[in-house]
């Protein structure tokens, strides 16, 4: 999965893990939506990027495809 969900105390941590630049492809966005839903129950939330980048932005290979939504 492109997003991992962990907790520390009452803080939810979503880690974007979509090498090499943590692009926001469809599965990453789905993972974020799911994680944010879970985080509402845990209290606070932190979103971080694995590796060297938080996020390089949208995955342009998905432009003008059904995965845009």
CHARMM-style PDB file with segment names, atoms N, HN, CA, C and O in Angstrom:
ATOM      1  N   UNK     1       0.845  -1.184   0.000  1.00  0.00      PROA
ATOM      2  CA  UNK     1       0.000   0.000   0.000  1.00  0.00      PROA
ATOM      3  C   UNK     1       0.886   1.242   0.000  1.00  0.00      PROA
ATOM      4  O   UNK     1       1.988   1.221   0.547  1.00  0.00      PROA
ATOM      5  N   UNK     2       0.418   2.292  -0.596  1.00  0.00      PROA
ATOM      6  HN  UNK     2      -0.478   2.309  -1.040  1.00  0.00      PROA
ATOM      7  CA  UNK     2       1.193   3.507  -0.729  1.00  0.00      PROA
ATOM      8  C   UNK     2       1.149   4.399   0.510  1.00  0.00      PROA
ATOM      9  O   UNK     2       1.894   5.375   0.603  1.00  0.00      PROA
ATOM     10  N   UNK     3       0.279   4.064   1.459  1.00  0.00      PROA
ATOM     11  HN  UNK     3      -0.326   3.271   1.384  1.00  0.00      PROA
ATOM     12  CA  UNK     3       0.188   4.832   2.707  1.00  0.00      PROA
ATOM     13  C   UNK     3       0.141   3.839   3.864  1.00  0.00      PROA
ATOM     14  O   UNK     3      -0.664   2.908   3.865  1.00  0.00      PROA
ATOM     15  N   UNK     4       1.012   4.047   4.848  1.00  0.00      PROA
ATOM     16  HN  UNK     4       1.667   4.803   4.847  1.00  0.00      PROA
ATOM     17  CA  UNK     4       0.950   3.215   6.048  1.00  0.00      PROA
ATOM     18  C   UNK     4       0.378   4.037   7.193  1.00  0.00      PROA
ATOM     19  O   UNK     4       0.561   5.252   7.265  1.00  0.00      PROA
ATOM     20  N   UNK     5      -0.312   3.347   8.078  1.00  0.00      PROA
ATOM     21  HN  UNK     5      -0.460   2.360   8.019  1.00  0.00      PROA
ATOM     22  CA  UNK     5      -0.977   3.983   9.206  1.00  0.00      PROA
ATOM     23  C   UNK     5      -0.406   3.393  10.486  1.00  0.00      PROA
ATOM     24  O   UNK     5      -0.471   2.184  10.712  1.00  0.00      PROA
ATOM     25  N   UNK     6       0.146   4.252  11.311  1.00  0.00      PROA
ATOM     26  HN  UNK     6       0.198   5.234  11.127  1.00  0.00      PROA
ATOM     27  CA  UNK     6       0.623   3.837  12.615  1.00  0.00      PROA
ATOM     28  C   UNK     6       0.134   4.847  13.645  1.00  0.00      PROA
ATOM     29  O   UNK     6      -0.323   5.934  13.292  1.00  0.00      PROA
ATOM     30  N   UNK     7       0.232   4.484  14.907  1.00  0.00      PROA
ATOM     31  HN  UNK     7       0.604   3.601  15.193  1.00  0.00      PROA
ATOM     32  CA  UNK     7      -0.122   5.427  15.968  1.00  0.00      PROA
ATOM     33  C   UNK     7       0.987   5.463  17.001  1.00  0.00      PROA
ATOM     34  O   UNK     7       1.716   4.492  17.203  1.00  0.00      PROA
ATOM     35  N   UNK     8       1.088   6.589  17.634  1.00  0.00      PROA
ATOM     36  HN  UNK     8       0.495   7.378  17.470  1.00  0.00      PROA
ATOM     37  CA  UNK     8       1.972   6.764  18.785  1.00  0.00      PROA
ATOM     38  C   UNK     8       1.186   7.575  19.794  1.00  0.00      PROA
ATOM     39  O   UNK     8       0.824   8.725  19.548  1.00  0.00      PROA
ATOM     40  N   UNK     9       0.931   6.957  20.930  1.00  0.00      PROA
ATOM     41  HN  UNK     9       1.226   6.022  21.130  1.00  0.00      PROA
ATOM     42  CA  UNK     9       0.042   7.544  21.939  1.00  0.00      PROA
ATOM     43  C   UNK     9      -1.307   7.817  21.274  1.00  0.00      PROA
ATOM     44  O   UNK     9      -1.927   6.887  20.759  1.00  0.00      PROA
ATOM     45  N   UNK    10      -1.774   9.058  21.270  1.00  0.00      PROA
ATOM     46  HN  UNK    10      -1.270   9.814  21.688  1.00  0.00      PROA
ATOM     47  CA  UNK    10      -3.061   9.361  20.634  1.00  0.00      PROA
ATOM     48  C   UNK    10      -2.872  10.107  19.310  1.00  0.00      PROA
ATOM     49  O   UNK    10      -3.745  10.869  18.892  1.00  0.00      PROA
ATOM     50  N   UNK    11      -1.742   9.887  18.660  1.00  0.00      PROA
ATOM     51  HN  UNK    11      -1.033   9.268  18.999  1.00  0.00      PROA
ATOM     52  CA  UNK    11      -1.443  10.562  17.390  1.00  0.00      PROA
ATOM     53  C   UNK    11      -1.385   9.530  16.270  1.00  0.00      PROA
ATOM     54  O   UNK    11      -0.641   8.552  16.349  1.00  0.00      PROA
ATOM     55  N   UNK    12      -2.177   9.761  15.232  1.00  0.00      PROA
ATOM     56  HN  UNK    12      -2.781  10.555  15.168  1.00  0.00      PROA
ATOM     57  CA  UNK    12      -2.139   8.910  14.040  1.00  0.00      PROA
ATOM     58  C   UNK    12      -1.063   9.441  13.104  1.00  0.00      PROA
ATOM     59  O   UNK    12      -0.955  10.651  12.904  1.00  0.00      PROA
ATOM     60  N   UNK    13      -0.265   8.540  12.530  1.00  0.00      PROA
ATOM     61  HN  UNK    13      -0.354   7.557  12.693  1.00  0.00      PROA
ATOM     62  CA  UNK    13       0.807   8.927  11.611  1.00  0.00      PROA
ATOM     63  C   UNK    13       0.556   8.244  10.276  1.00  0.00      PROA
ATOM     64  O   UNK    13       0.585   7.017  10.178  1.00  0.00      PROA
ATOM     65  N   UNK    14       0.310   9.051   9.248  1.00  0.00      PROA
ATOM     66  HN  UNK    14       0.286  10.048   9.327  1.00  0.00      PROA
ATOM     67  CA  UNK    14       0.157   8.541   7.886  1.00  0.00      PROA
ATOM     68  C   UNK    14       1.476   8.782   7.170  1.00  0.00      PROA
ATOM     69  O   UNK    14       1.952   9.915   7.106  1.00  0.00      PROA
ATOM     70  N   UNK    15       2.066   7.726   6.632  1.00  0.00      PROA
ATOM     71  HN  UNK    15       1.680   6.805   6.684  1.00  0.00      PROA
ATOM     72  CA  UNK    15       3.337   7.845   5.917  1.00  0.00      PROA
ATOM     73  C   UNK    15       3.114   7.539   4.443  1.00  0.00      PROA
ATOM     74  O   UNK    15       2.741   6.424   4.079  1.00  0.00      PROA
ATOM     75  N   UNK    16       3.349   8.544   3.596  1.00  0.00      PROA
ATOM     76  HN  UNK    16       3.652   9.450   3.892  1.00  0.00      PROA
ATOM     77  CA  UNK    16       3.259   8.348   2.150  1.00  0.00      PROA
ATOM     78  C   UNK    16       4.493   7.567   1.722  1.00  0.00      PROA
ATOM     79  O   UNK    16       5.616   7.981   2.008  1.00  0.00      PROA
ATOM     80  N   UNK    17       4.298   6.445   1.042  1.00  0.00      PROA
ATOM     81  HN  UNK    17       3.386   6.108   0.810  1.00  0.00      PROA
ATOM     82  CA  UNK    17       5.421   5.606   0.641  1.00  0.00      PROA
ATOM     83  C   UNK    17       5.203   5.129  -0.794  1.00  0.00      PROA
ATOM     84  O   UNK    17       4.796   3.994  -1.038  1.00  0.00      PROA
ATOM     85  N   UNK    18       5.484   6.020  -1.721  1.00  0.00      PROA
ATOM     86  HN  UNK    18       5.814   6.943  -1.522  1.00  0.00      PROA
ATOM     87  CA  UNK    18       5.317   5.765  -3.141  1.00  0.00      PROA
ATOM     88  C   UNK    18       6.575   6.252  -3.856  1.00  0.00      PROA
ATOM     89  O   UNK    18       6.571   7.325  -4.460  1.00  0.00      PROA
ATOM     90  N   UNK    19       7.666   5.459  -3.789  1.00  0.00      PROA
ATOM     91  HN  UNK    19       7.670   4.587  -3.298  1.00  0.00      PROA
ATOM     92  CA  UNK    19       8.946   5.876  -4.360  1.00  0.00      PROA
ATOM     93  C   UNK    19       8.841   6.172  -5.856  1.00  0.00      PROA
ATOM     94  O   UNK    19       7.988   5.586  -6.521  1.00  0.00      PROA
ATOM     95  N   UNK    20       9.652   7.034  -6.398  1.00  0.00      PROA
ATOM     96  HN  UNK    20      10.345   7.510  -5.857  1.00  0.00      PROA
ATOM     97  CA  UNK    20      10.776   7.677  -5.723  1.00  0.00      PROA
ATOM     98  C   UNK    20      10.434   9.027  -5.093  1.00  0.00      PROA
ATOM     99  O   UNK    20      11.216   9.543  -4.295  1.00  0.00      PROA
ATOM    100  N   UNK    21       9.269   9.614  -5.440  1.00  0.00      PROA
ATOM    101  HN  UNK    21       8.634   9.194  -6.088  1.00  0.00      PROA
ATOM    102  CA  UNK    21       8.974  10.955  -4.925  1.00  0.00      PROA
ATOM    103  C   UNK    21       7.642  11.041  -4.189  1.00  0.00      PROA
ATOM    104  O   UNK    21       7.118  12.134  -3.971  1.00  0.00      PROA
ATOM    105  N   UNK    22       7.091   9.883  -3.805  1.00  0.00      PROA
ATOM    106  HN  UNK    22       7.516   8.995  -3.983  1.00  0.00      PROA
ATOM    107  CA  UNK    22       5.808   9.852  -3.104  1.00  0.00      PROA
ATOM    108  C   UNK    22       4.706  10.564  -3.878  1.00  0.00      PROA
ATOM    109  O   UNK    22       3.935  11.344  -3.320  1.00  0.00      PROA
ATOM    110  N   UNK    23       4.649  10.278  -5.173  1.00  0.00      PROA
ATOM    111  HN  UNK    23       5.276   9.644  -5.626  1.00  0.00      PROA
ATOM    112  CA  UNK    23       3.617  10.874  -6.022  1.00  0.00      PROA
ATOM    113  C   UNK    23       2.218  10.527  -5.535  1.00  0.00      PROA
ATOM    114  O   UNK    23       1.985   9.445  -4.995  1.00  0.00      PROA
ATOM    115  N   UNK    24       1.307  11.444  -5.729  1.00  0.00      PROA
ATOM    116  HN  UNK    24       1.496  12.323  -6.167  1.00  0.00      PROA
ATOM    117  CA  UNK    24      -0.064  11.276  -5.242  1.00  0.00      PROA
ATOM    118  C   UNK    24      -0.922  10.533  -6.260  1.00  0.00      PROA
ATOM    119  O   UNK    24      -1.891  11.077  -6.790  1.00  0.00      PROA
ATOM    120  N   UNK    25      -0.547   9.275  -6.527  1.00  0.00      PROA
ATOM    121  HN  UNK    25       0.240   8.833  -6.097  1.00  0.00      PROA
ATOM    122  CA  UNK    25      -1.352   8.460  -7.445  1.00  0.00      PROA
ATOM    123  C   UNK    25      -2.641   8.037  -6.746  1.00  0.00      PROA
ATOM    124  O   UNK    25      -2.829   8.284  -5.555  1.00  0.00      PROA
ATOM    125  N   UNK    26      -3.513   7.404  -7.501  1.00  0.00      PROA
ATOM    126  HN  UNK    26      -3.360   7.203  -8.468  1.00  0.00      PROA
ATOM    127  CA  UNK    26      -4.840   7.036  -7.004  1.00  0.00      PROA
ATOM    128  C   UNK    26      -4.772   6.226  -5.711  1.00  0.00      PROA
ATOM    129  O   UNK    26      -5.493   6.527  -4.760  1.00  0.00      PROA
ATOM    130  N   UNK    27      -3.919   5.205  -5.661  1.00  0.00      PROA
ATOM    131  HN  UNK    27      -3.333   4.961  -6.434  1.00  0.00      PROA
ATOM    132  CA  UNK    27      -3.843   4.376  -4.448  1.00  0.00      PROA
ATOM    133  C   UNK    27      -3.341   5.169  -3.244  1.00  0.00      PROA
ATOM    134  O   UNK    27      -3.726   4.888  -2.109  1.00  0.00      PROA
ATOM    135  N   UNK    28      -2.487   6.153  -3.490  1.00  0.00      PROA
ATOM    136  HN  UNK    28      -2.174   6.381  -4.412  1.00  0.00      PROA
ATOM    137  CA  UNK    28      -2.004   7.000  -2.394  1.00  0.00      PROA
ATOM    138  C   UNK    28      -3.135   7.861  -1.858  1.00  0.00      PROA
ATOM    139  O   UNK    28      -3.305   7.997  -0.646  1.00  0.00      PROA
ATOM    140  N   UNK    29      -3.900   8.437  -2.761  1.00  0.00      PROA
ATOM    141  HN  UNK    29      -3.761   8.327  -3.745  1.00  0.00      PROA
ATOM    142  CA  UNK    29      -5.026   9.267  -2.330  1.00  0.00      PROA
ATOM    143  C   UNK    29      -6.070   8.434  -1.593  1.00  0.00      PROA
ATOM    144  O   UNK    29      -6.634   8.888  -0.597  1.00  0.00      PROA
ATOM    145  N   UNK    30      -6.332   7.216  -2.075  1.00  0.00      PROA
ATOM    146  HN  UNK    30      -5.874   6.848  -2.884  1.00  0.00      PROA
ATOM    147  CA  UNK    30      -7.267   6.334  -1.366  1.00  0.00      PROA
ATOM    148  C   UNK    30      -6.760   6.009   0.032  1.00  0.00      PROA
ATOM    149  O   UNK    30      -7.531   6.015   0.992  1.00  0.00      PROA
ATOM    150  N   UNK    31      -5.466   5.727   0.148  1.00  0.00      PROA
ATOM    151  HN  UNK    31      -4.840   5.722  -0.632  1.00  0.00      PROA
ATOM    152  CA  UNK    31      -4.883   5.436   1.450  1.00  0.00      PROA
ATOM    153  C   UNK    31      -4.970   6.608   2.402  1.00  0.00      PROA
ATOM    154  O   UNK    31      -5.174   6.430   3.603  1.00  0.00      PROA
ATOM    155  N   UNK    32      -4.814   7.814   1.864  1.00  0.00      PROA
ATOM    156  HN  UNK    32      -4.649   7.959   0.888  1.00  0.00      PROA
ATOM    157  CA  UNK    32      -4.921   9.004   2.708  1.00  0.00      PROA
ATOM    158  C   UNK    32      -6.353   9.185   3.208  1.00  0.00      PROA
ATOM    159  O   UNK    32      -6.570   9.492   4.380  1.00  0.00      PROA
ATOM    160  N   UNK    33      -7.327   8.996   2.320  1.00  0.00      PROA
ATOM    161  HN  UNK    33      -7.151   8.747   1.368  1.00  0.00      PROA
ATOM    162  CA  UNK    33      -8.733   9.136   2.728  1.00  0.00      PROA
ATOM    163  C   UNK    33      -9.069   8.117   3.812  1.00  0.00      PROA
ATOM    164  O   UNK    33      -9.696   8.458   4.815  1.00  0.00      PROA
ATOM    165  N   UNK    34      -8.654   6.869   3.614  1.00  0.00      PROA
ATOM    166  HN  UNK    34      -8.144   6.592   2.799  1.00  0.00      PROA
ATOM    167  CA  UNK    34      -8.900   5.825   4.611  1.00  0.00      PROA
ATOM    168  C   UNK    34      -8.205   6.154   5.933  1.00  0.00      PROA
ATOM    169  O   UNK    34      -8.802   6.027   7.002  1.00  0.00      PROA
ATOM    170  N   UNK    35      -6.956   6.573   5.856  1.00  0.00      PROA
ATOM    171  HN  UNK    35      -6.470   6.677   4.988  1.00  0.00      PROA
ATOM    172  CA  UNK    35      -6.196   6.895   7.060  1.00  0.00      PROA
ATOM    173  C   UNK    35      -6.760   8.081   7.818  1.00  0.00      PROA
ATOM    174  O   UNK    35      -6.797   8.075   9.049  1.00  0.00      PROA
ATOM    175  N   UNK    36      -7.195   9.091   7.096  1.00  0.00      PROA
ATOM    176  HN  UNK    36      -7.164   9.096   6.096  1.00  0.00      PROA
ATOM    177  CA  UNK    36      -7.787  10.261   7.760  1.00  0.00      PROA
ATOM    178  C   UNK    36      -9.080   9.870   8.452  1.00  0.00      PROA
ATOM    179  O   UNK    36      -9.382  10.370   9.536  1.00  0.00      PROA
ATOM    180  N   UNK    37      -9.849   8.976   7.831  1.00  0.00      PROA
ATOM    181  HN  UNK    37      -9.603   8.569   6.951  1.00  0.00      PROA
ATOM    182  CA  UNK    37     -11.070   8.477   8.476  1.00  0.00      PROA
ATOM    183  C   UNK    37     -10.758   7.760   9.779  1.00  0.00      PROA
ATOM    184  O   UNK    37     -11.431   7.974  10.787  1.00  0.00      PROA
ATOM    185  N   UNK    38      -9.743   6.913   9.760  1.00  0.00      PROA
ATOM    186  HN  UNK    38      -9.196   6.739   8.941  1.00  0.00      PROA
ATOM    187  CA  UNK    38      -9.328   6.224  10.988  1.00  0.00      PROA
ATOM    188  C   UNK    38      -8.781   7.206  12.011  1.00  0.00      PROA
ATOM    189  O   UNK    38      -9.034   7.065  13.208  1.00  0.00      PROA
ATOM    190  N   UNK    39      -8.037   8.191  11.549  1.00  0.00      PROA
ATOM    191  HN  UNK    39      -7.832   8.305  10.577  1.00  0.00      PROA
ATOM    192  CA  UNK    39      -7.393   9.146  12.453  1.00  0.00      PROA
ATOM    193  C   UNK    39      -8.409   9.982  13.215  1.00  0.00      PROA
ATOM    194  O   UNK    39      -8.122  10.445  14.319  1.00  0.00      PROA
ATOM    195  N   UNK    40      -9.582  10.180  12.647  1.00  0.00      PROA
ATOM    196  HN  UNK    40      -9.814   9.804  11.750  1.00  0.00      PROA
ATOM    197  CA  UNK    40     -10.620  10.927  13.355  1.00  0.00      PROA
ATOM    198  C   UNK    40     -10.945  10.276  14.694  1.00  0.00      PROA
ATOM    199  O   UNK    40     -11.368  10.953  15.631  1.00  0.00      PROA
ATOM    200  N   UNK    41     -10.750   8.970  14.783  1.00  0.00      PROA
ATOM    201  HN  UNK    41     -10.406   8.420  14.021  1.00  0.00      PROA
ATOM    202  CA  UNK    41     -11.008   8.259  16.032  1.00  0.00      PROA
ATOM    203  C   UNK    41      -9.825   8.327  16.997  1.00  0.00      PROA
ATOM    204  O   UNK    41     -10.008   8.180  18.205  1.00  0.00      PROA
ATOM    205  N   UNK    42      -8.619   8.548  16.480  1.00  0.00      PROA
ATOM    206  HN  UNK    42      -8.471   8.668  15.498  1.00  0.00      PROA
ATOM    207  CA  UNK    42      -7.416   8.525  17.314  1.00  0.00      PROA
ATOM    208  C   UNK    42      -7.014   9.890  17.857  1.00  0.00      PROA
ATOM    209  O   UNK    42      -6.149   9.966  18.730  1.00  0.00      PROA
ATOM    210  N   UNK    43      -7.608  10.952  17.375  1.00  0.00      PROA
ATOM    211  HN  UNK    43      -8.310  10.890  16.666  1.00  0.00      PROA
ATOM    212  CA  UNK    43      -7.260  12.283  17.863  1.00  0.00      PROA
ATOM    213  C   UNK    43      -6.493  13.077  16.830  1.00  0.00      PROA
ATOM    214  O   UNK    43      -7.056  13.469  15.807  1.00  0.00      PROA
ATOM    215  N   UNK    44      -5.231  13.319  17.075  1.00  0.00      PROA
ATOM    216  HN  UNK    44      -4.774  13.001  17.905  1.00  0.00      PROA
ATOM    217  CA  UNK    44      -4.402  14.133  16.186  1.00  0.00      PROA
ATOM    218  C   UNK    44      -3.852  13.298  15.037  1.00  0.00      PROA
ATOM    219  O   UNK    44      -3.832  12.069  15.097  1.00  0.00      PROA
ATOM    220  N   UNK    45      -3.407  13.986  13.993  1.00  0.00      PROA
ATOM    221  HN  UNK    45      -3.423  14.984  13.944  1.00  0.00      PROA
ATOM    222  CA  UNK    45      -2.863  13.306  12.824  1.00  0.00      PROA
ATOM    223  C   UNK    45      -1.627  14.041  12.314  1.00  0.00      PROA
ATOM    224  O   UNK    45      -1.558  15.270  12.334  1.00  0.00      PROA
ATOM    225  N   UNK    46      -0.650  13.253  11.856  1.00  0.00      PROA
ATOM    226  HN  UNK    46      -0.705  12.255  11.839  1.00  0.00      PROA
ATOM    227  CA  UNK    46       0.549  13.780  11.225  1.00  0.00      PROA
ATOM    228  C   UNK    46       0.701  13.040   9.902  1.00  0.00      PROA
ATOM    229  O   UNK    46       0.567  11.817   9.854  1.00  0.00      PROA
ATOM    230  N   UNK    47       0.980  13.775   8.829  1.00  0.00      PROA
ATOM    231  HN  UNK    47       1.089  14.768   8.868  1.00  0.00      PROA
ATOM    232  CA  UNK    47       1.227  13.153   7.530  1.00  0.00      PROA
ATOM    233  C   UNK    47       2.682  13.419   7.172  1.00  0.00      PROA
ATOM    234  O   UNK    47       3.127  14.567   7.159  1.00  0.00      PROA
ATOM    235  N   UNK    48       3.434  12.331   6.876  1.00  0.00      PROA
ATOM    236  HN  UNK    48       3.073  11.398   6.886  1.00  0.00      PROA
ATOM    237  CA  UNK    48       4.849  12.463   6.536  1.00  0.00      PROA
ATOM    238  C   UNK    48       5.133  11.681   5.260  1.00  0.00      PROA
ATOM    239  O   UNK    48       4.337  10.839   4.843  1.00  0.00      PROA
ATOM    240  N   UNK    49       6.262  11.966   4.653  1.00  0.00      PROA
ATOM    241  HN  UNK    49       6.908  12.650   4.991  1.00  0.00      PROA
ATOM    242  CA  UNK    49       6.693  11.237   3.473  1.00  0.00      PROA
ATOM    243  C   UNK    49       7.873  10.343   3.805  1.00  0.00      PROA
ATOM    244  O   UNK    49       8.792  10.754   4.514  1.00  0.00      PROA
ATOM    245  N   UNK    50       7.848   9.111   3.289  1.00  0.00      PROA
ATOM    246  HN  UNK    50       7.102   8.778   2.713  1.00  0.00      PROA
ATOM    247  CA  UNK    50       8.981   8.205   3.450  1.00  0.00      PROA
ATOM    248  C   UNK    50      10.086   8.630   2.485  1.00  0.00      PROA
ATOM    249  O   UNK    50       9.821   9.267   1.466  1.00  0.00      PROA
ATOM    250  N   UNK    51      11.308   8.278   2.811  1.00  0.00      PROA
ATOM    251  HN  UNK    51      11.524   7.761   3.640  1.00  0.00      PROA
ATOM    252  CA  UNK    51      12.424   8.583   1.921  1.00  0.00      PROA
ATOM    253  C   UNK    51      12.817  10.040   1.957  1.00  0.00      PROA
ATOM    254  O   UNK    51      12.853  10.661   3.020  1.00  0.00      PROA
ATOM    255  N   UNK    52      13.111  10.585   0.787  1.00  0.00      PROA
ATOM    256  HN  UNK    52      13.081  10.081  -0.076  1.00  0.00      PROA
ATOM    257  CA  UNK    52      13.680  11.931   0.699  1.00  0.00      PROA
ATOM    258  C   UNK    52      12.673  13.048   0.473  1.00  0.00      PROA
ATOM    259  O   UNK    52      13.039  14.221   0.549  1.00  0.00      PROA
ATOM    260  N   UNK    53      11.409  12.716   0.196  1.00  0.00      PROA
ATOM    261  HN  UNK    53      11.112  11.764   0.135  1.00  0.00      PROA
ATOM    262  CA  UNK    53      10.448  13.770  -0.159  1.00  0.00      PROA
ATOM    263  C   UNK    53       9.122  13.564   0.548  1.00  0.00      PROA
ATOM    264  O   UNK    53       8.715  12.435   0.822  1.00  0.00      PROA
ATOM    265  N   UNK    54       8.456  14.671   0.838  1.00  0.00      PROA
ATOM    266  HN  UNK    54       8.787  15.588   0.615  1.00  0.00      PROA
ATOM    267  CA  UNK    54       7.090  14.572   1.348  1.00  0.00      PROA
ATOM    268  C   UNK    54       6.199  14.069   0.221  1.00  0.00      PROA
ATOM    269  O   UNK    54       5.606  12.996   0.334  1.00  0.00      PROA
ATOM    270  N   UNK    55       6.099  14.826  -0.857  1.00  0.00      PROA
ATOM    271  HN  UNK    55       6.581  15.698  -0.949  1.00  0.00      PROA
ATOM    272  CA  UNK    55       5.376  14.406  -2.054  1.00  0.00      PROA
ATOM    273  C   UNK    55       5.827  15.267  -3.216  1.00  0.00      PROA
ATOM    274  O   UNK    55       5.963  16.485  -3.097  1.00  0.00      PROA
ATOM    275  N   UNK    56       6.054  14.612  -4.336  1.00  0.00      PROA
ATOM    276  HN  UNK    56       5.944  13.623  -4.432  1.00  0.00      PROA
ATOM    277  CA  UNK    56       6.438  15.320  -5.556  1.00  0.00      PROA
ATOM    278  C   UNK    56       5.237  15.851  -6.325  1.00  0.00      PROA
ATOM    279  O   UNK    56       5.412  16.509  -7.350  1.00  0.00      PROA
ATOM    280  N   UNK    57       4.018  15.581  -5.854  1.00  0.00      PROA
ATOM    281  HN  UNK    57       3.876  15.047  -5.021  1.00  0.00      PROA
ATOM    282  CA  UNK    57       2.815  16.077  -6.509  1.00  0.00      PROA
ATOM    283  C   UNK    57       2.019  14.960  -7.163  1.00  0.00      PROA
ATOM    284  O   UNK    57       2.223  13.781  -6.876  1.00  0.00      PROA
ATOM    285  N   UNK    58       1.113  15.349  -8.041  1.00  0.00      PROA
ATOM    286  HN  UNK    58       0.947  16.307  -8.274  1.00  0.00      PROA
ATOM    287  CA  UNK    58       0.218  14.397  -8.701  1.00  0.00      PROA
ATOM    288  C   UNK    58       0.983  13.497  -9.658  1.00  0.00      PROA
ATOM    289  O   UNK    58       2.036  13.870 -10.175  1.00  0.00      PROA
ATOM    290  N   UNK    59       0.442  12.311  -9.887  1.00  0.00      PROA
ATOM    291  HN  UNK    59      -0.414  12.008  -9.467  1.00  0.00      PROA
ATOM    292  CA  UNK    59       1.007  11.369 -10.850  1.00  0.00      PROA
ATOM    293  C   UNK    59       0.422  11.710 -12.220  1.00  0.00      PROA
ATOM    294  O   UNK    59      -0.741  11.410 -12.490  1.00  0.00      PROA
ATOM    295  N   UNK    60       1.212  12.326 -13.074  1.00  0.00      PROA
ATOM    296  HN  UNK    60       2.157  12.570 -12.856  1.00  0.00      PROA
ATOM    297  CA  UNK    60       0.693  12.820 -14.354  1.00  0.00      PROA
ATOM    298  C   UNK    60       0.236  11.715 -15.288  1.00  0.00      PROA
ATOM    299  O   UNK    60      -0.493  11.985 -16.242  1.00  0.00      PROA
ATOM    300  N   UNK    61       0.645  10.475 -15.039  1.00  0.00      PROA
ATOM    301  HN  UNK    61       1.238  10.256 -14.264  1.00  0.00      PROA
ATOM    302  CA  UNK    61       0.183   9.383 -15.897  1.00  0.00      PROA
ATOM    303  C   UNK    61      -1.299   9.106 -15.688  1.00  0.00      PROA
ATOM    304  O   UNK    61      -1.910   8.402 -16.491  1.00  0.00      PROA
ATOM    305  N   UNK    62      -1.884   9.640 -14.634  1.00  0.00      PROA
ATOM    306  HN  UNK    62      -1.387  10.213 -13.981  1.00  0.00      PROA
ATOM    307  CA  UNK    62      -3.301   9.438 -14.368  1.00  0.00      PROA
ATOM    308  C   UNK    62      -4.168  10.576 -14.875  1.00  0.00      PROA
ATOM    309  O   UNK    62      -5.393  10.484 -14.801  1.00  0.00      PROA
ATOM    310  N   UNK    63      -3.575  11.646 -15.388  1.00  0.00      PROA
ATOM    311  HN  UNK    63      -2.580  11.721 -15.448  1.00  0.00      PROA
ATOM    312  CA  UNK    63      -4.359  12.750 -15.918  1.00  0.00      PROA
ATOM    313  C   UNK    63      -5.268  12.238 -17.038  1.00  0.00      PROA
ATOM    314  O   UNK    63      -4.859  11.398 -17.840  1.00  0.00      PROA
ATOM    315  N   UNK    64      -6.493  12.744 -17.088  1.00  0.00      PROA
ATOM    316  HN  UNK    64      -6.825  13.426 -16.436  1.00  0.00      PROA
ATOM    317  CA  UNK    64      -7.488  12.412 -18.115  1.00  0.00      PROA
ATOM    318  C   UNK    64      -7.826  10.914 -18.127  1.00  0.00      PROA
ATOM    319  O   UNK    64      -8.089  10.339 -19.184  1.00  0.00      PROA
ATOM    320  N   UNK    65      -7.815  10.294 -16.947  1.00  0.00      PROA
ATOM    321  HN  UNK    65      -7.602  10.761 -16.089  1.00  0.00      PROA
ATOM    322  CA  UNK    65      -8.231   8.891 -16.803  1.00  0.00      PROA
ATOM    323  C   UNK    65      -9.258   8.809 -15.682  1.00  0.00      PROA
ATOM    324  O   UNK    65      -9.418   9.764 -14.922  1.00  0.00      PROA
ATOM    325  N   UNK    66      -9.955   7.684 -15.568  1.00  0.00      PROA
ATOM    326  HN  UNK    66      -9.826   6.908 -16.185  1.00  0.00      PROA
ATOM    327  CA  UNK    66     -10.932   7.543 -14.483  1.00  0.00      PROA
ATOM    328  C   UNK    66     -10.301   7.622 -13.081  1.00  0.00      PROA
ATOM    329  O   UNK    66     -11.012   7.864 -12.105  1.00  0.00      PROA
ATOM    330  N   UNK    67      -8.997   7.424 -12.969  1.00  0.00      PROA
ATOM    331  HN  UNK    67      -8.419   7.228 -13.761  1.00  0.00      PROA
ATOM    332  CA  UNK    67      -8.325   7.466 -11.664  1.00  0.00      PROA
ATOM    333  C   UNK    67      -8.183   8.883 -11.111  1.00  0.00      PROA
ATOM    334  O   UNK    67      -7.751   9.055  -9.971  1.00  0.00      PROA
ATOM    335  N   UNK    68      -8.535   9.890 -11.889  1.00  0.00      PROA
ATOM    336  HN  UNK    68      -8.886   9.750 -12.815  1.00  0.00      PROA
ATOM    337  CA  UNK    68      -8.410  11.277 -11.440  1.00  0.00      PROA
ATOM    338  C   UNK    68      -9.326  11.539 -10.253  1.00  0.00      PROA
ATOM    339  O   UNK    68      -8.982  12.341  -9.384  1.00  0.00      PROA
ATOM    340  N   UNK    69     -10.469  10.893 -10.193  1.00  0.00      PROA
ATOM    341  HN  UNK    69     -10.749  10.241 -10.899  1.00  0.00      PROA
ATOM    342  CA  UNK    69     -11.424  11.161  -9.112  1.00  0.00      PROA
ATOM    343  C   UNK    69     -11.128  10.347  -7.882  1.00  0.00      PROA
ATOM    344  OT1 UNK    69     -11.839  10.457  -6.883  1.00  0.00      PROA
TER     345      UNK     69
END
